[in-house]
Amino acid sequence: KNVVYPYFIDIYNDLCQRSDDQEKGVDKVTMLEYSNLPGMVGERFFHLFDNNKDGYVDKKEFVKGFSRIFSSQLDTFLQLIFEFYDFDEDGLVNKEDIR
């Protein structure tokens, strides 16, 4: 984890420079442009990072999010995938969540 931390911080700092409010962190538009993920996939990607739901990803959220993707154990990564599909955040993935 410590090996990738400086890399995550460099990316965060670069994205913060592009954000509409650098004090708050990386805004949604900047994050979506960086991820280059289409439509709902990009929206869910941002949602997974923005833990406090303020519309910005701060440094802690950013590092935690990318750590979960790139340097986590399998069970942590699977939890991330589950959260991606749990649209209503009820702890279940049902037909409504995956439409």
Phi and psi in radians as a Rosetta constraint file:
Dihedral C 1 N 2 CA 2 C 2 CIRCULARHARMONIC -1.117 0.35
Dihedral N 2 CA 2 C 2 N 3 CIRCULARHARMONIC -0.466 0.35
Dihedral C 2 N 3 CA 3 C 3 CIRCULARHARMONIC -1.168 0.35
Dihedral N 3 CA 3 C 3 N 4 CIRCULARHARMONIC -0.690 0.35
Dihedral C 3 N 4 CA 4 C 4 CIRCULARHARMONIC -1.548 0.35
Dihedral N 4 CA 4 C 4 N 5 CIRCULARHARMONIC -0.279 0.35
Dihedral C 4 N 5 CA 5 C 5 CIRCULARHARMONIC -0.942 0.35
Dihedral N 5 CA 5 C 5 N 6 CIRCULARHARMONIC -0.871 0.35
Dihedral C 5 N 6 CA 6 C 6 CIRCULARHARMONIC -1.064 0.35
Dihedral N 6 CA 6 C 6 N 7 CIRCULARHARMONIC -0.598 0.35
Dihedral C 6 N 7 CA 7 C 7 CIRCULARHARMONIC -1.138 0.35
Dihedral N 7 CA 7 C 7 N 8 CIRCULARHARMONIC -0.793 0.35
Dihedral C 7 N 8 CA 8 C 8 CIRCULARHARMONIC -1.060 0.35
Dihedral N 8 CA 8 C 8 N 9 CIRCULARHARMONIC -0.703 0.35
Dihedral C 8 N 9 CA 9 C 9 CIRCULARHARMONIC -1.146 0.35
Dihedral N 9 CA 9 C 9 N 10 CIRCULARHARMONIC -0.716 0.35
Dihedral C 9 N 10 CA 10 C 10 CIRCULARHARMONIC -1.061 0.35
Dihedral N 10 CA 10 C 10 N 11 CIRCULARHARMONIC -0.772 0.35
Dihedral C 10 N 11 CA 11 C 11 CIRCULARHARMONIC -1.117 0.35
Dihedral N 11 CA 11 C 11 N 12 CIRCULARHARMONIC -0.795 0.35
Dihedral C 11 N 12 CA 12 C 12 CIRCULARHARMONIC -0.993 0.35
Dihedral N 12 CA 12 C 12 N 13 CIRCULARHARMONIC -0.858 0.35
Dihedral C 12 N 13 CA 13 C 13 CIRCULARHARMONIC -1.064 0.35
Dihedral N 13 CA 13 C 13 N 14 CIRCULARHARMONIC -0.699 0.35
Dihedral C 13 N 14 CA 14 C 14 CIRCULARHARMONIC -1.109 0.35
Dihedral N 14 CA 14 C 14 N 15 CIRCULARHARMONIC -0.809 0.35
Dihedral C 14 N 15 CA 15 C 15 CIRCULARHARMONIC -1.161 0.35
Dihedral N 15 CA 15 C 15 N 16 CIRCULARHARMONIC -0.600 0.35
Dihedral C 15 N 16 CA 16 C 16 CIRCULARHARMONIC -1.079 0.35
Dihedral N 16 CA 16 C 16 N 17 CIRCULARHARMONIC -0.646 0.35
Dihedral C 16 N 17 CA 17 C 17 CIRCULARHARMONIC -1.082 0.35
Dihedral N 17 CA 17 C 17 N 18 CIRCULARHARMONIC -0.481 0.35
Dihedral C 17 N 18 CA 18 C 18 CIRCULARHARMONIC -1.576 0.35
Dihedral N 18 CA 18 C 18 N 19 CIRCULARHARMONIC -0.235 0.35
Dihedral C 18 N 19 CA 19 C 19 CIRCULARHARMONIC -1.241 0.35
Dihedral N 19 CA 19 C 19 N 20 CIRCULARHARMONIC 2.717 0.35
Dihedral C 19 N 20 CA 20 C 20 CIRCULARHARMONIC -1.324 0.35
Dihedral N 20 CA 20 C 20 N 21 CIRCULARHARMONIC -0.257 0.35
Dihedral C 20 N 21 CA 21 C 21 CIRCULARHARMONIC -2.564 0.35
Dihedral N 21 CA 21 C 21 N 22 CIRCULARHARMONIC 1.619 0.35
Dihedral C 21 N 22 CA 22 C 22 CIRCULARHARMONIC -1.092 0.35
Dihedral N 22 CA 22 C 22 N 23 CIRCULARHARMONIC -0.459 0.35
Dihedral C 22 N 23 CA 23 C 23 CIRCULARHARMONIC -1.183 0.35
Dihedral N 23 CA 23 C 23 N 24 CIRCULARHARMONIC -0.625 0.35
Dihedral C 23 N 24 CA 24 C 24 CIRCULARHARMONIC -1.436 0.35
Dihedral N 24 CA 24 C 24 N 25 CIRCULARHARMONIC -0.499 0.35
Dihedral C 24 N 25 CA 25 C 25 CIRCULARHARMONIC 2.234 0.35
Dihedral N 25 CA 25 C 25 N 26 CIRCULARHARMONIC -2.637 0.35
Dihedral C 25 N 26 CA 26 C 26 CIRCULARHARMONIC -1.559 0.35
Dihedral N 26 CA 26 C 26 N 27 CIRCULARHARMONIC 2.153 0.35
Dihedral C 26 N 27 CA 27 C 27 CIRCULARHARMONIC -1.386 0.35
Dihedral N 27 CA 27 C 27 N 28 CIRCULARHARMONIC 2.931 0.35
Dihedral C 27 N 28 CA 28 C 28 CIRCULARHARMONIC -1.059 0.35
Dihedral N 28 CA 28 C 28 N 29 CIRCULARHARMONIC -0.793 0.35
Dihedral C 28 N 29 CA 29 C 29 CIRCULARHARMONIC -1.058 0.35
Dihedral N 29 CA 29 C 29 N 30 CIRCULARHARMONIC -0.782 0.35
Dihedral C 29 N 30 CA 30 C 30 CIRCULARHARMONIC -1.096 0.35
Dihedral N 30 CA 30 C 30 N 31 CIRCULARHARMONIC -0.753 0.35
Dihedral C 30 N 31 CA 31 C 31 CIRCULARHARMONIC -1.140 0.35
Dihedral N 31 CA 31 C 31 N 32 CIRCULARHARMONIC -0.704 0.35
Dihedral C 31 N 32 CA 32 C 32 CIRCULARHARMONIC -1.186 0.35
Dihedral N 32 CA 32 C 32 N 33 CIRCULARHARMONIC -0.684 0.35
Dihedral C 32 N 33 CA 33 C 33 CIRCULARHARMONIC -1.115 0.35
Dihedral N 33 CA 33 C 33 N 34 CIRCULARHARMONIC -0.706 0.35
Dihedral C 33 N 34 CA 34 C 34 CIRCULARHARMONIC -1.154 0.35
Dihedral N 34 CA 34 C 34 N 35 CIRCULARHARMONIC -0.802 0.35
Dihedral C 34 N 35 CA 35 C 35 CIRCULARHARMONIC -1.260 0.35
Dihedral N 35 CA 35 C 35 N 36 CIRCULARHARMONIC -0.498 0.35
Dihedral C 35 N 36 CA 36 C 36 CIRCULARHARMONIC 0.969 0.35
Dihedral N 36 CA 36 C 36 N 37 CIRCULARHARMONIC 0.633 0.35
Dihedral C 36 N 37 CA 37 C 37 CIRCULARHARMONIC -1.712 0.35
Dihedral N 37 CA 37 C 37 N 38 CIRCULARHARMONIC 2.456 0.35
Dihedral C 37 N 38 CA 38 C 38 CIRCULARHARMONIC -1.347 0.35
Dihedral N 38 CA 38 C 38 N 39 CIRCULARHARMONIC 2.541 0.35
Dihedral C 38 N 39 CA 39 C 39 CIRCULARHARMONIC 0.661 0.35
Dihedral N 39 CA 39 C 39 N 40 CIRCULARHARMONIC -2.131 0.35
Dihedral C 39 N 40 CA 40 C 40 CIRCULARHARMONIC -1.107 0.35
Dihedral N 40 CA 40 C 40 N 41 CIRCULARHARMONIC -0.531 0.35
Dihedral C 40 N 41 CA 41 C 41 CIRCULARHARMONIC -1.103 0.35
Dihedral N 41 CA 41 C 41 N 42 CIRCULARHARMONIC -0.787 0.35
Dihedral C 41 N 42 CA 42 C 42 CIRCULARHARMONIC -1.107 0.35
Dihedral N 42 CA 42 C 42 N 43 CIRCULARHARMONIC -0.714 0.35
Dihedral C 42 N 43 CA 43 C 43 CIRCULARHARMONIC -1.058 0.35
Dihedral N 43 CA 43 C 43 N 44 CIRCULARHARMONIC -0.796 0.35
Dihedral C 43 N 44 CA 44 C 44 CIRCULARHARMONIC -1.167 0.35
Dihedral N 44 CA 44 C 44 N 45 CIRCULARHARMONIC -0.650 0.35
Dihedral C 44 N 45 CA 45 C 45 CIRCULARHARMONIC -1.007 0.35
Dihedral N 45 CA 45 C 45 N 46 CIRCULARHARMONIC -0.858 0.35
Dihedral C 45 N 46 CA 46 C 46 CIRCULARHARMONIC -1.089 0.35
Dihedral N 46 CA 46 C 46 N 47 CIRCULARHARMONIC -0.748 0.35
Dihedral C 46 N 47 CA 47 C 47 CIRCULARHARMONIC -1.005 0.35
Dihedral N 47 CA 47 C 47 N 48 CIRCULARHARMONIC -0.687 0.35
Dihedral C 47 N 48 CA 48 C 48 CIRCULARHARMONIC -1.150 0.35
Dihedral N 48 CA 48 C 48 N 49 CIRCULARHARMONIC -0.499 0.35
Dihedral C 48 N 49 CA 49 C 49 CIRCULARHARMONIC -1.512 0.35
Dihedral N 49 CA 49 C 49 N 50 CIRCULARHARMONIC -0.643 0.35
Dihedral C 49 N 50 CA 50 C 50 CIRCULARHARMONIC -1.431 0.35
Dihedral N 50 CA 50 C 50 N 51 CIRCULARHARMONIC 1.314 0.35
Dihedral C 50 N 51 CA 51 C 51 CIRCULARHARMONIC -1.102 0.35
Dihedral N 51 CA 51 C 51 N 52 CIRCULARHARMONIC -0.635 0.35
Dihedral C 51 N 52 CA 52 C 52 CIRCULARHARMONIC -1.597 0.35
Dihedral N 52 CA 52 C 52 N 53 CIRCULARHARMONIC 0.051 0.35
Dihedral C 52 N 53 CA 53 C 53 CIRCULARHARMONIC 0.979 0.35
Dihedral N 53 CA 53 C 53 N 54 CIRCULARHARMONIC 0.713 0.35
Dihedral C 53 N 54 CA 54 C 54 CIRCULARHARMONIC -1.735 0.35
Dihedral N 54 CA 54 C 54 N 55 CIRCULARHARMONIC 0.057 0.35
Dihedral C 54 N 55 CA 55 C 55 CIRCULARHARMONIC 1.532 0.35
Dihedral N 55 CA 55 C 55 N 56 CIRCULARHARMONIC 0.069 0.35
Dihedral C 55 N 56 CA 56 C 56 CIRCULARHARMONIC -2.374 0.35
Dihedral N 56 CA 56 C 56 N 57 CIRCULARHARMONIC 2.656 0.35
Dihedral C 56 N 57 CA 57 C 57 CIRCULARHARMONIC -1.891 0.35
Dihedral N 57 CA 57 C 57 N 58 CIRCULARHARMONIC 1.974 0.35
Dihedral C 57 N 58 CA 58 C 58 CIRCULARHARMONIC -1.455 0.35
Dihedral N 58 CA 58 C 58 N 59 CIRCULARHARMONIC 3.089 0.35
Dihedral C 58 N 59 CA 59 C 59 CIRCULARHARMONIC -1.032 0.35
Dihedral N 59 CA 59 C 59 N 60 CIRCULARHARMONIC -0.767 0.35
Dihedral C 59 N 60 CA 60 C 60 CIRCULARHARMONIC -1.106 0.35
Dihedral N 60 CA 60 C 60 N 61 CIRCULARHARMONIC -0.793 0.35
Dihedral C 60 N 61 CA 61 C 61 CIRCULARHARMONIC -1.095 0.35
Dihedral N 61 CA 61 C 61 N 62 CIRCULARHARMONIC -0.714 0.35
Dihedral C 61 N 62 CA 62 C 62 CIRCULARHARMONIC -1.097 0.35
Dihedral N 62 CA 62 C 62 N 63 CIRCULARHARMONIC -0.894 0.35
Dihedral C 62 N 63 CA 63 C 63 CIRCULARHARMONIC -1.113 0.35
Dihedral N 63 CA 63 C 63 N 64 CIRCULARHARMONIC -0.748 0.35
Dihedral C 63 N 64 CA 64 C 64 CIRCULARHARMONIC -1.080 0.35
Dihedral N 64 CA 64 C 64 N 65 CIRCULARHARMONIC -0.780 0.35
Dihedral C 64 N 65 CA 65 C 65 CIRCULARHARMONIC -1.074 0.35
Dihedral N 65 CA 65 C 65 N 66 CIRCULARHARMONIC -0.862 0.35
Dihedral C 65 N 66 CA 66 C 66 CIRCULARHARMONIC -1.225 0.35
Dihedral N 66 CA 66 C 66 N 67 CIRCULARHARMONIC -0.551 0.35
Dihedral C 66 N 67 CA 67 C 67 CIRCULARHARMONIC -1.110 0.35
Dihedral N 67 CA 67 C 67 N 68 CIRCULARHARMONIC -0.687 0.35
Dihedral C 67 N 68 CA 68 C 68 CIRCULARHARMONIC -1.125 0.35
Dihedral N 68 CA 68 C 68 N 69 CIRCULARHARMONIC -0.578 0.35
Dihedral C 68 N 69 CA 69 C 69 CIRCULARHARMONIC -1.392 0.35
Dihedral N 69 CA 69 C 69 N 70 CIRCULARHARMONIC -0.838 0.35
Dihedral C 69 N 70 CA 70 C 70 CIRCULARHARMONIC -1.770 0.35
Dihedral N 70 CA 70 C 70 N 71 CIRCULARHARMONIC -0.341 0.35
Dihedral C 70 N 71 CA 71 C 71 CIRCULARHARMONIC -2.443 0.35
Dihedral N 71 CA 71 C 71 N 72 CIRCULARHARMONIC 0.579 0.35
Dihedral C 71 N 72 CA 72 C 72 CIRCULARHARMONIC -1.827 0.35
Dihedral N 72 CA 72 C 72 N 73 CIRCULARHARMONIC 2.910 0.35
Dihedral C 72 N 73 CA 73 C 73 CIRCULARHARMONIC -1.262 0.35
Dihedral N 73 CA 73 C 73 N 74 CIRCULARHARMONIC 2.844 0.35
Dihedral C 73 N 74 CA 74 C 74 CIRCULARHARMONIC -0.991 0.35
Dihedral N 74 CA 74 C 74 N 75 CIRCULARHARMONIC -0.771 0.35
Dihedral C 74 N 75 CA 75 C 75 CIRCULARHARMONIC -1.122 0.35
Dihedral N 75 CA 75 C 75 N 76 CIRCULARHARMONIC -0.614 0.35
Dihedral C 75 N 76 CA 76 C 76 CIRCULARHARMONIC -1.192 0.35
Dihedral N 76 CA 76 C 76 N 77 CIRCULARHARMONIC -0.729 0.35
Dihedral C 76 N 77 CA 77 C 77 CIRCULARHARMONIC -1.140 0.35
Dihedral N 77 CA 77 C 77 N 78 CIRCULARHARMONIC -0.705 0.35
Dihedral C 77 N 78 CA 78 C 78 CIRCULARHARMONIC -1.129 0.35
Dihedral N 78 CA 78 C 78 N 79 CIRCULARHARMONIC -0.651 0.35
Dihedral C 78 N 79 CA 79 C 79 CIRCULARHARMONIC -1.081 0.35
Dihedral N 79 CA 79 C 79 N 80 CIRCULARHARMONIC -0.693 0.35
Dihedral C 79 N 80 CA 80 C 80 CIRCULARHARMONIC -1.074 0.35
Dihedral N 80 CA 80 C 80 N 81 CIRCULARHARMONIC -0.783 0.35
Dihedral C 80 N 81 CA 81 C 81 CIRCULARHARMONIC -1.091 0.35
Dihedral N 81 CA 81 C 81 N 82 CIRCULARHARMONIC -0.732 0.35
Dihedral C 81 N 82 CA 82 C 82 CIRCULARHARMONIC -1.040 0.35
Dihedral N 82 CA 82 C 82 N 83 CIRCULARHARMONIC -0.829 0.35
Dihedral C 82 N 83 CA 83 C 83 CIRCULARHARMONIC -1.077 0.35
Dihedral N 83 CA 83 C 83 N 84 CIRCULARHARMONIC -0.597 0.35
Dihedral C 83 N 84 CA 84 C 84 CIRCULARHARMONIC -1.017 0.35
Dihedral N 84 CA 84 C 84 N 85 CIRCULARHARMONIC -0.704 0.35
Dihedral C 84 N 85 CA 85 C 85 CIRCULARHARMONIC -1.588 0.35
Dihedral N 85 CA 85 C 85 N 86 CIRCULARHARMONIC -0.235 0.35
Dihedral C 85 N 86 CA 86 C 86 CIRCULARHARMONIC -1.489 0.35
Dihedral N 86 CA 86 C 86 N 87 CIRCULARHARMONIC 1.295 0.35
Dihedral C 86 N 87 CA 87 C 87 CIRCULARHARMONIC -1.022 0.35
Dihedral N 87 CA 87 C 87 N 88 CIRCULARHARMONIC -0.710 0.35
Dihedral C 87 N 88 CA 88 C 88 CIRCULARHARMONIC -1.598 0.35
Dihedral N 88 CA 88 C 88 N 89 CIRCULARHARMONIC 0.091 0.35
Dihedral C 88 N 89 CA 89 C 89 CIRCULARHARMONIC 0.914 0.35
Dihedral N 89 CA 89 C 89 N 90 CIRCULARHARMONIC 0.732 0.35
Dihedral C 89 N 90 CA 90 C 90 CIRCULARHARMONIC -1.741 0.35
Dihedral N 90 CA 90 C 90 N 91 CIRCULARHARMONIC 0.111 0.35
Dihedral C 90 N 91 CA 91 C 91 CIRCULARHARMONIC 1.442 0.35
Dihedral N 91 CA 91 C 91 N 92 CIRCULARHARMONIC 0.134 0.35
Dihedral C 91 N 92 CA 92 C 92 CIRCULARHARMONIC -2.326 0.35
Dihedral N 92 CA 92 C 92 N 93 CIRCULARHARMONIC 2.619 0.35
Dihedral C 92 N 93 CA 93 C 93 CIRCULARHARMONIC -1.971 0.35
Dihedral N 93 CA 93 C 93 N 94 CIRCULARHARMONIC 2.034 0.35
Dihedral C 93 N 94 CA 94 C 94 CIRCULARHARMONIC -2.194 0.35
Dihedral N 94 CA 94 C 94 N 95 CIRCULARHARMONIC -3.082 0.35
Dihedral C 94 N 95 CA 95 C 95 CIRCULARHARMONIC -0.976 0.35
Dihedral N 95 CA 95 C 95 N 96 CIRCULARHARMONIC -0.693 0.35
Dihedral C 95 N 96 CA 96 C 96 CIRCULARHARMONIC -1.094 0.35
Dihedral N 96 CA 96 C 96 N 97 CIRCULARHARMONIC -0.610 0.35
Dihedral C 96 N 97 CA 97 C 97 CIRCULARHARMONIC -1.217 0.35
Dihedral N 97 CA 97 C 97 N 98 CIRCULARHARMONIC -0.543 0.35
Dihedral C 97 N 98 CA 98 C 98 CIRCULARHARMONIC -1.869 0.35
Dihedral N 98 CA 98 C 98 N 99 CIRCULARHARMONIC 0.263 0.35
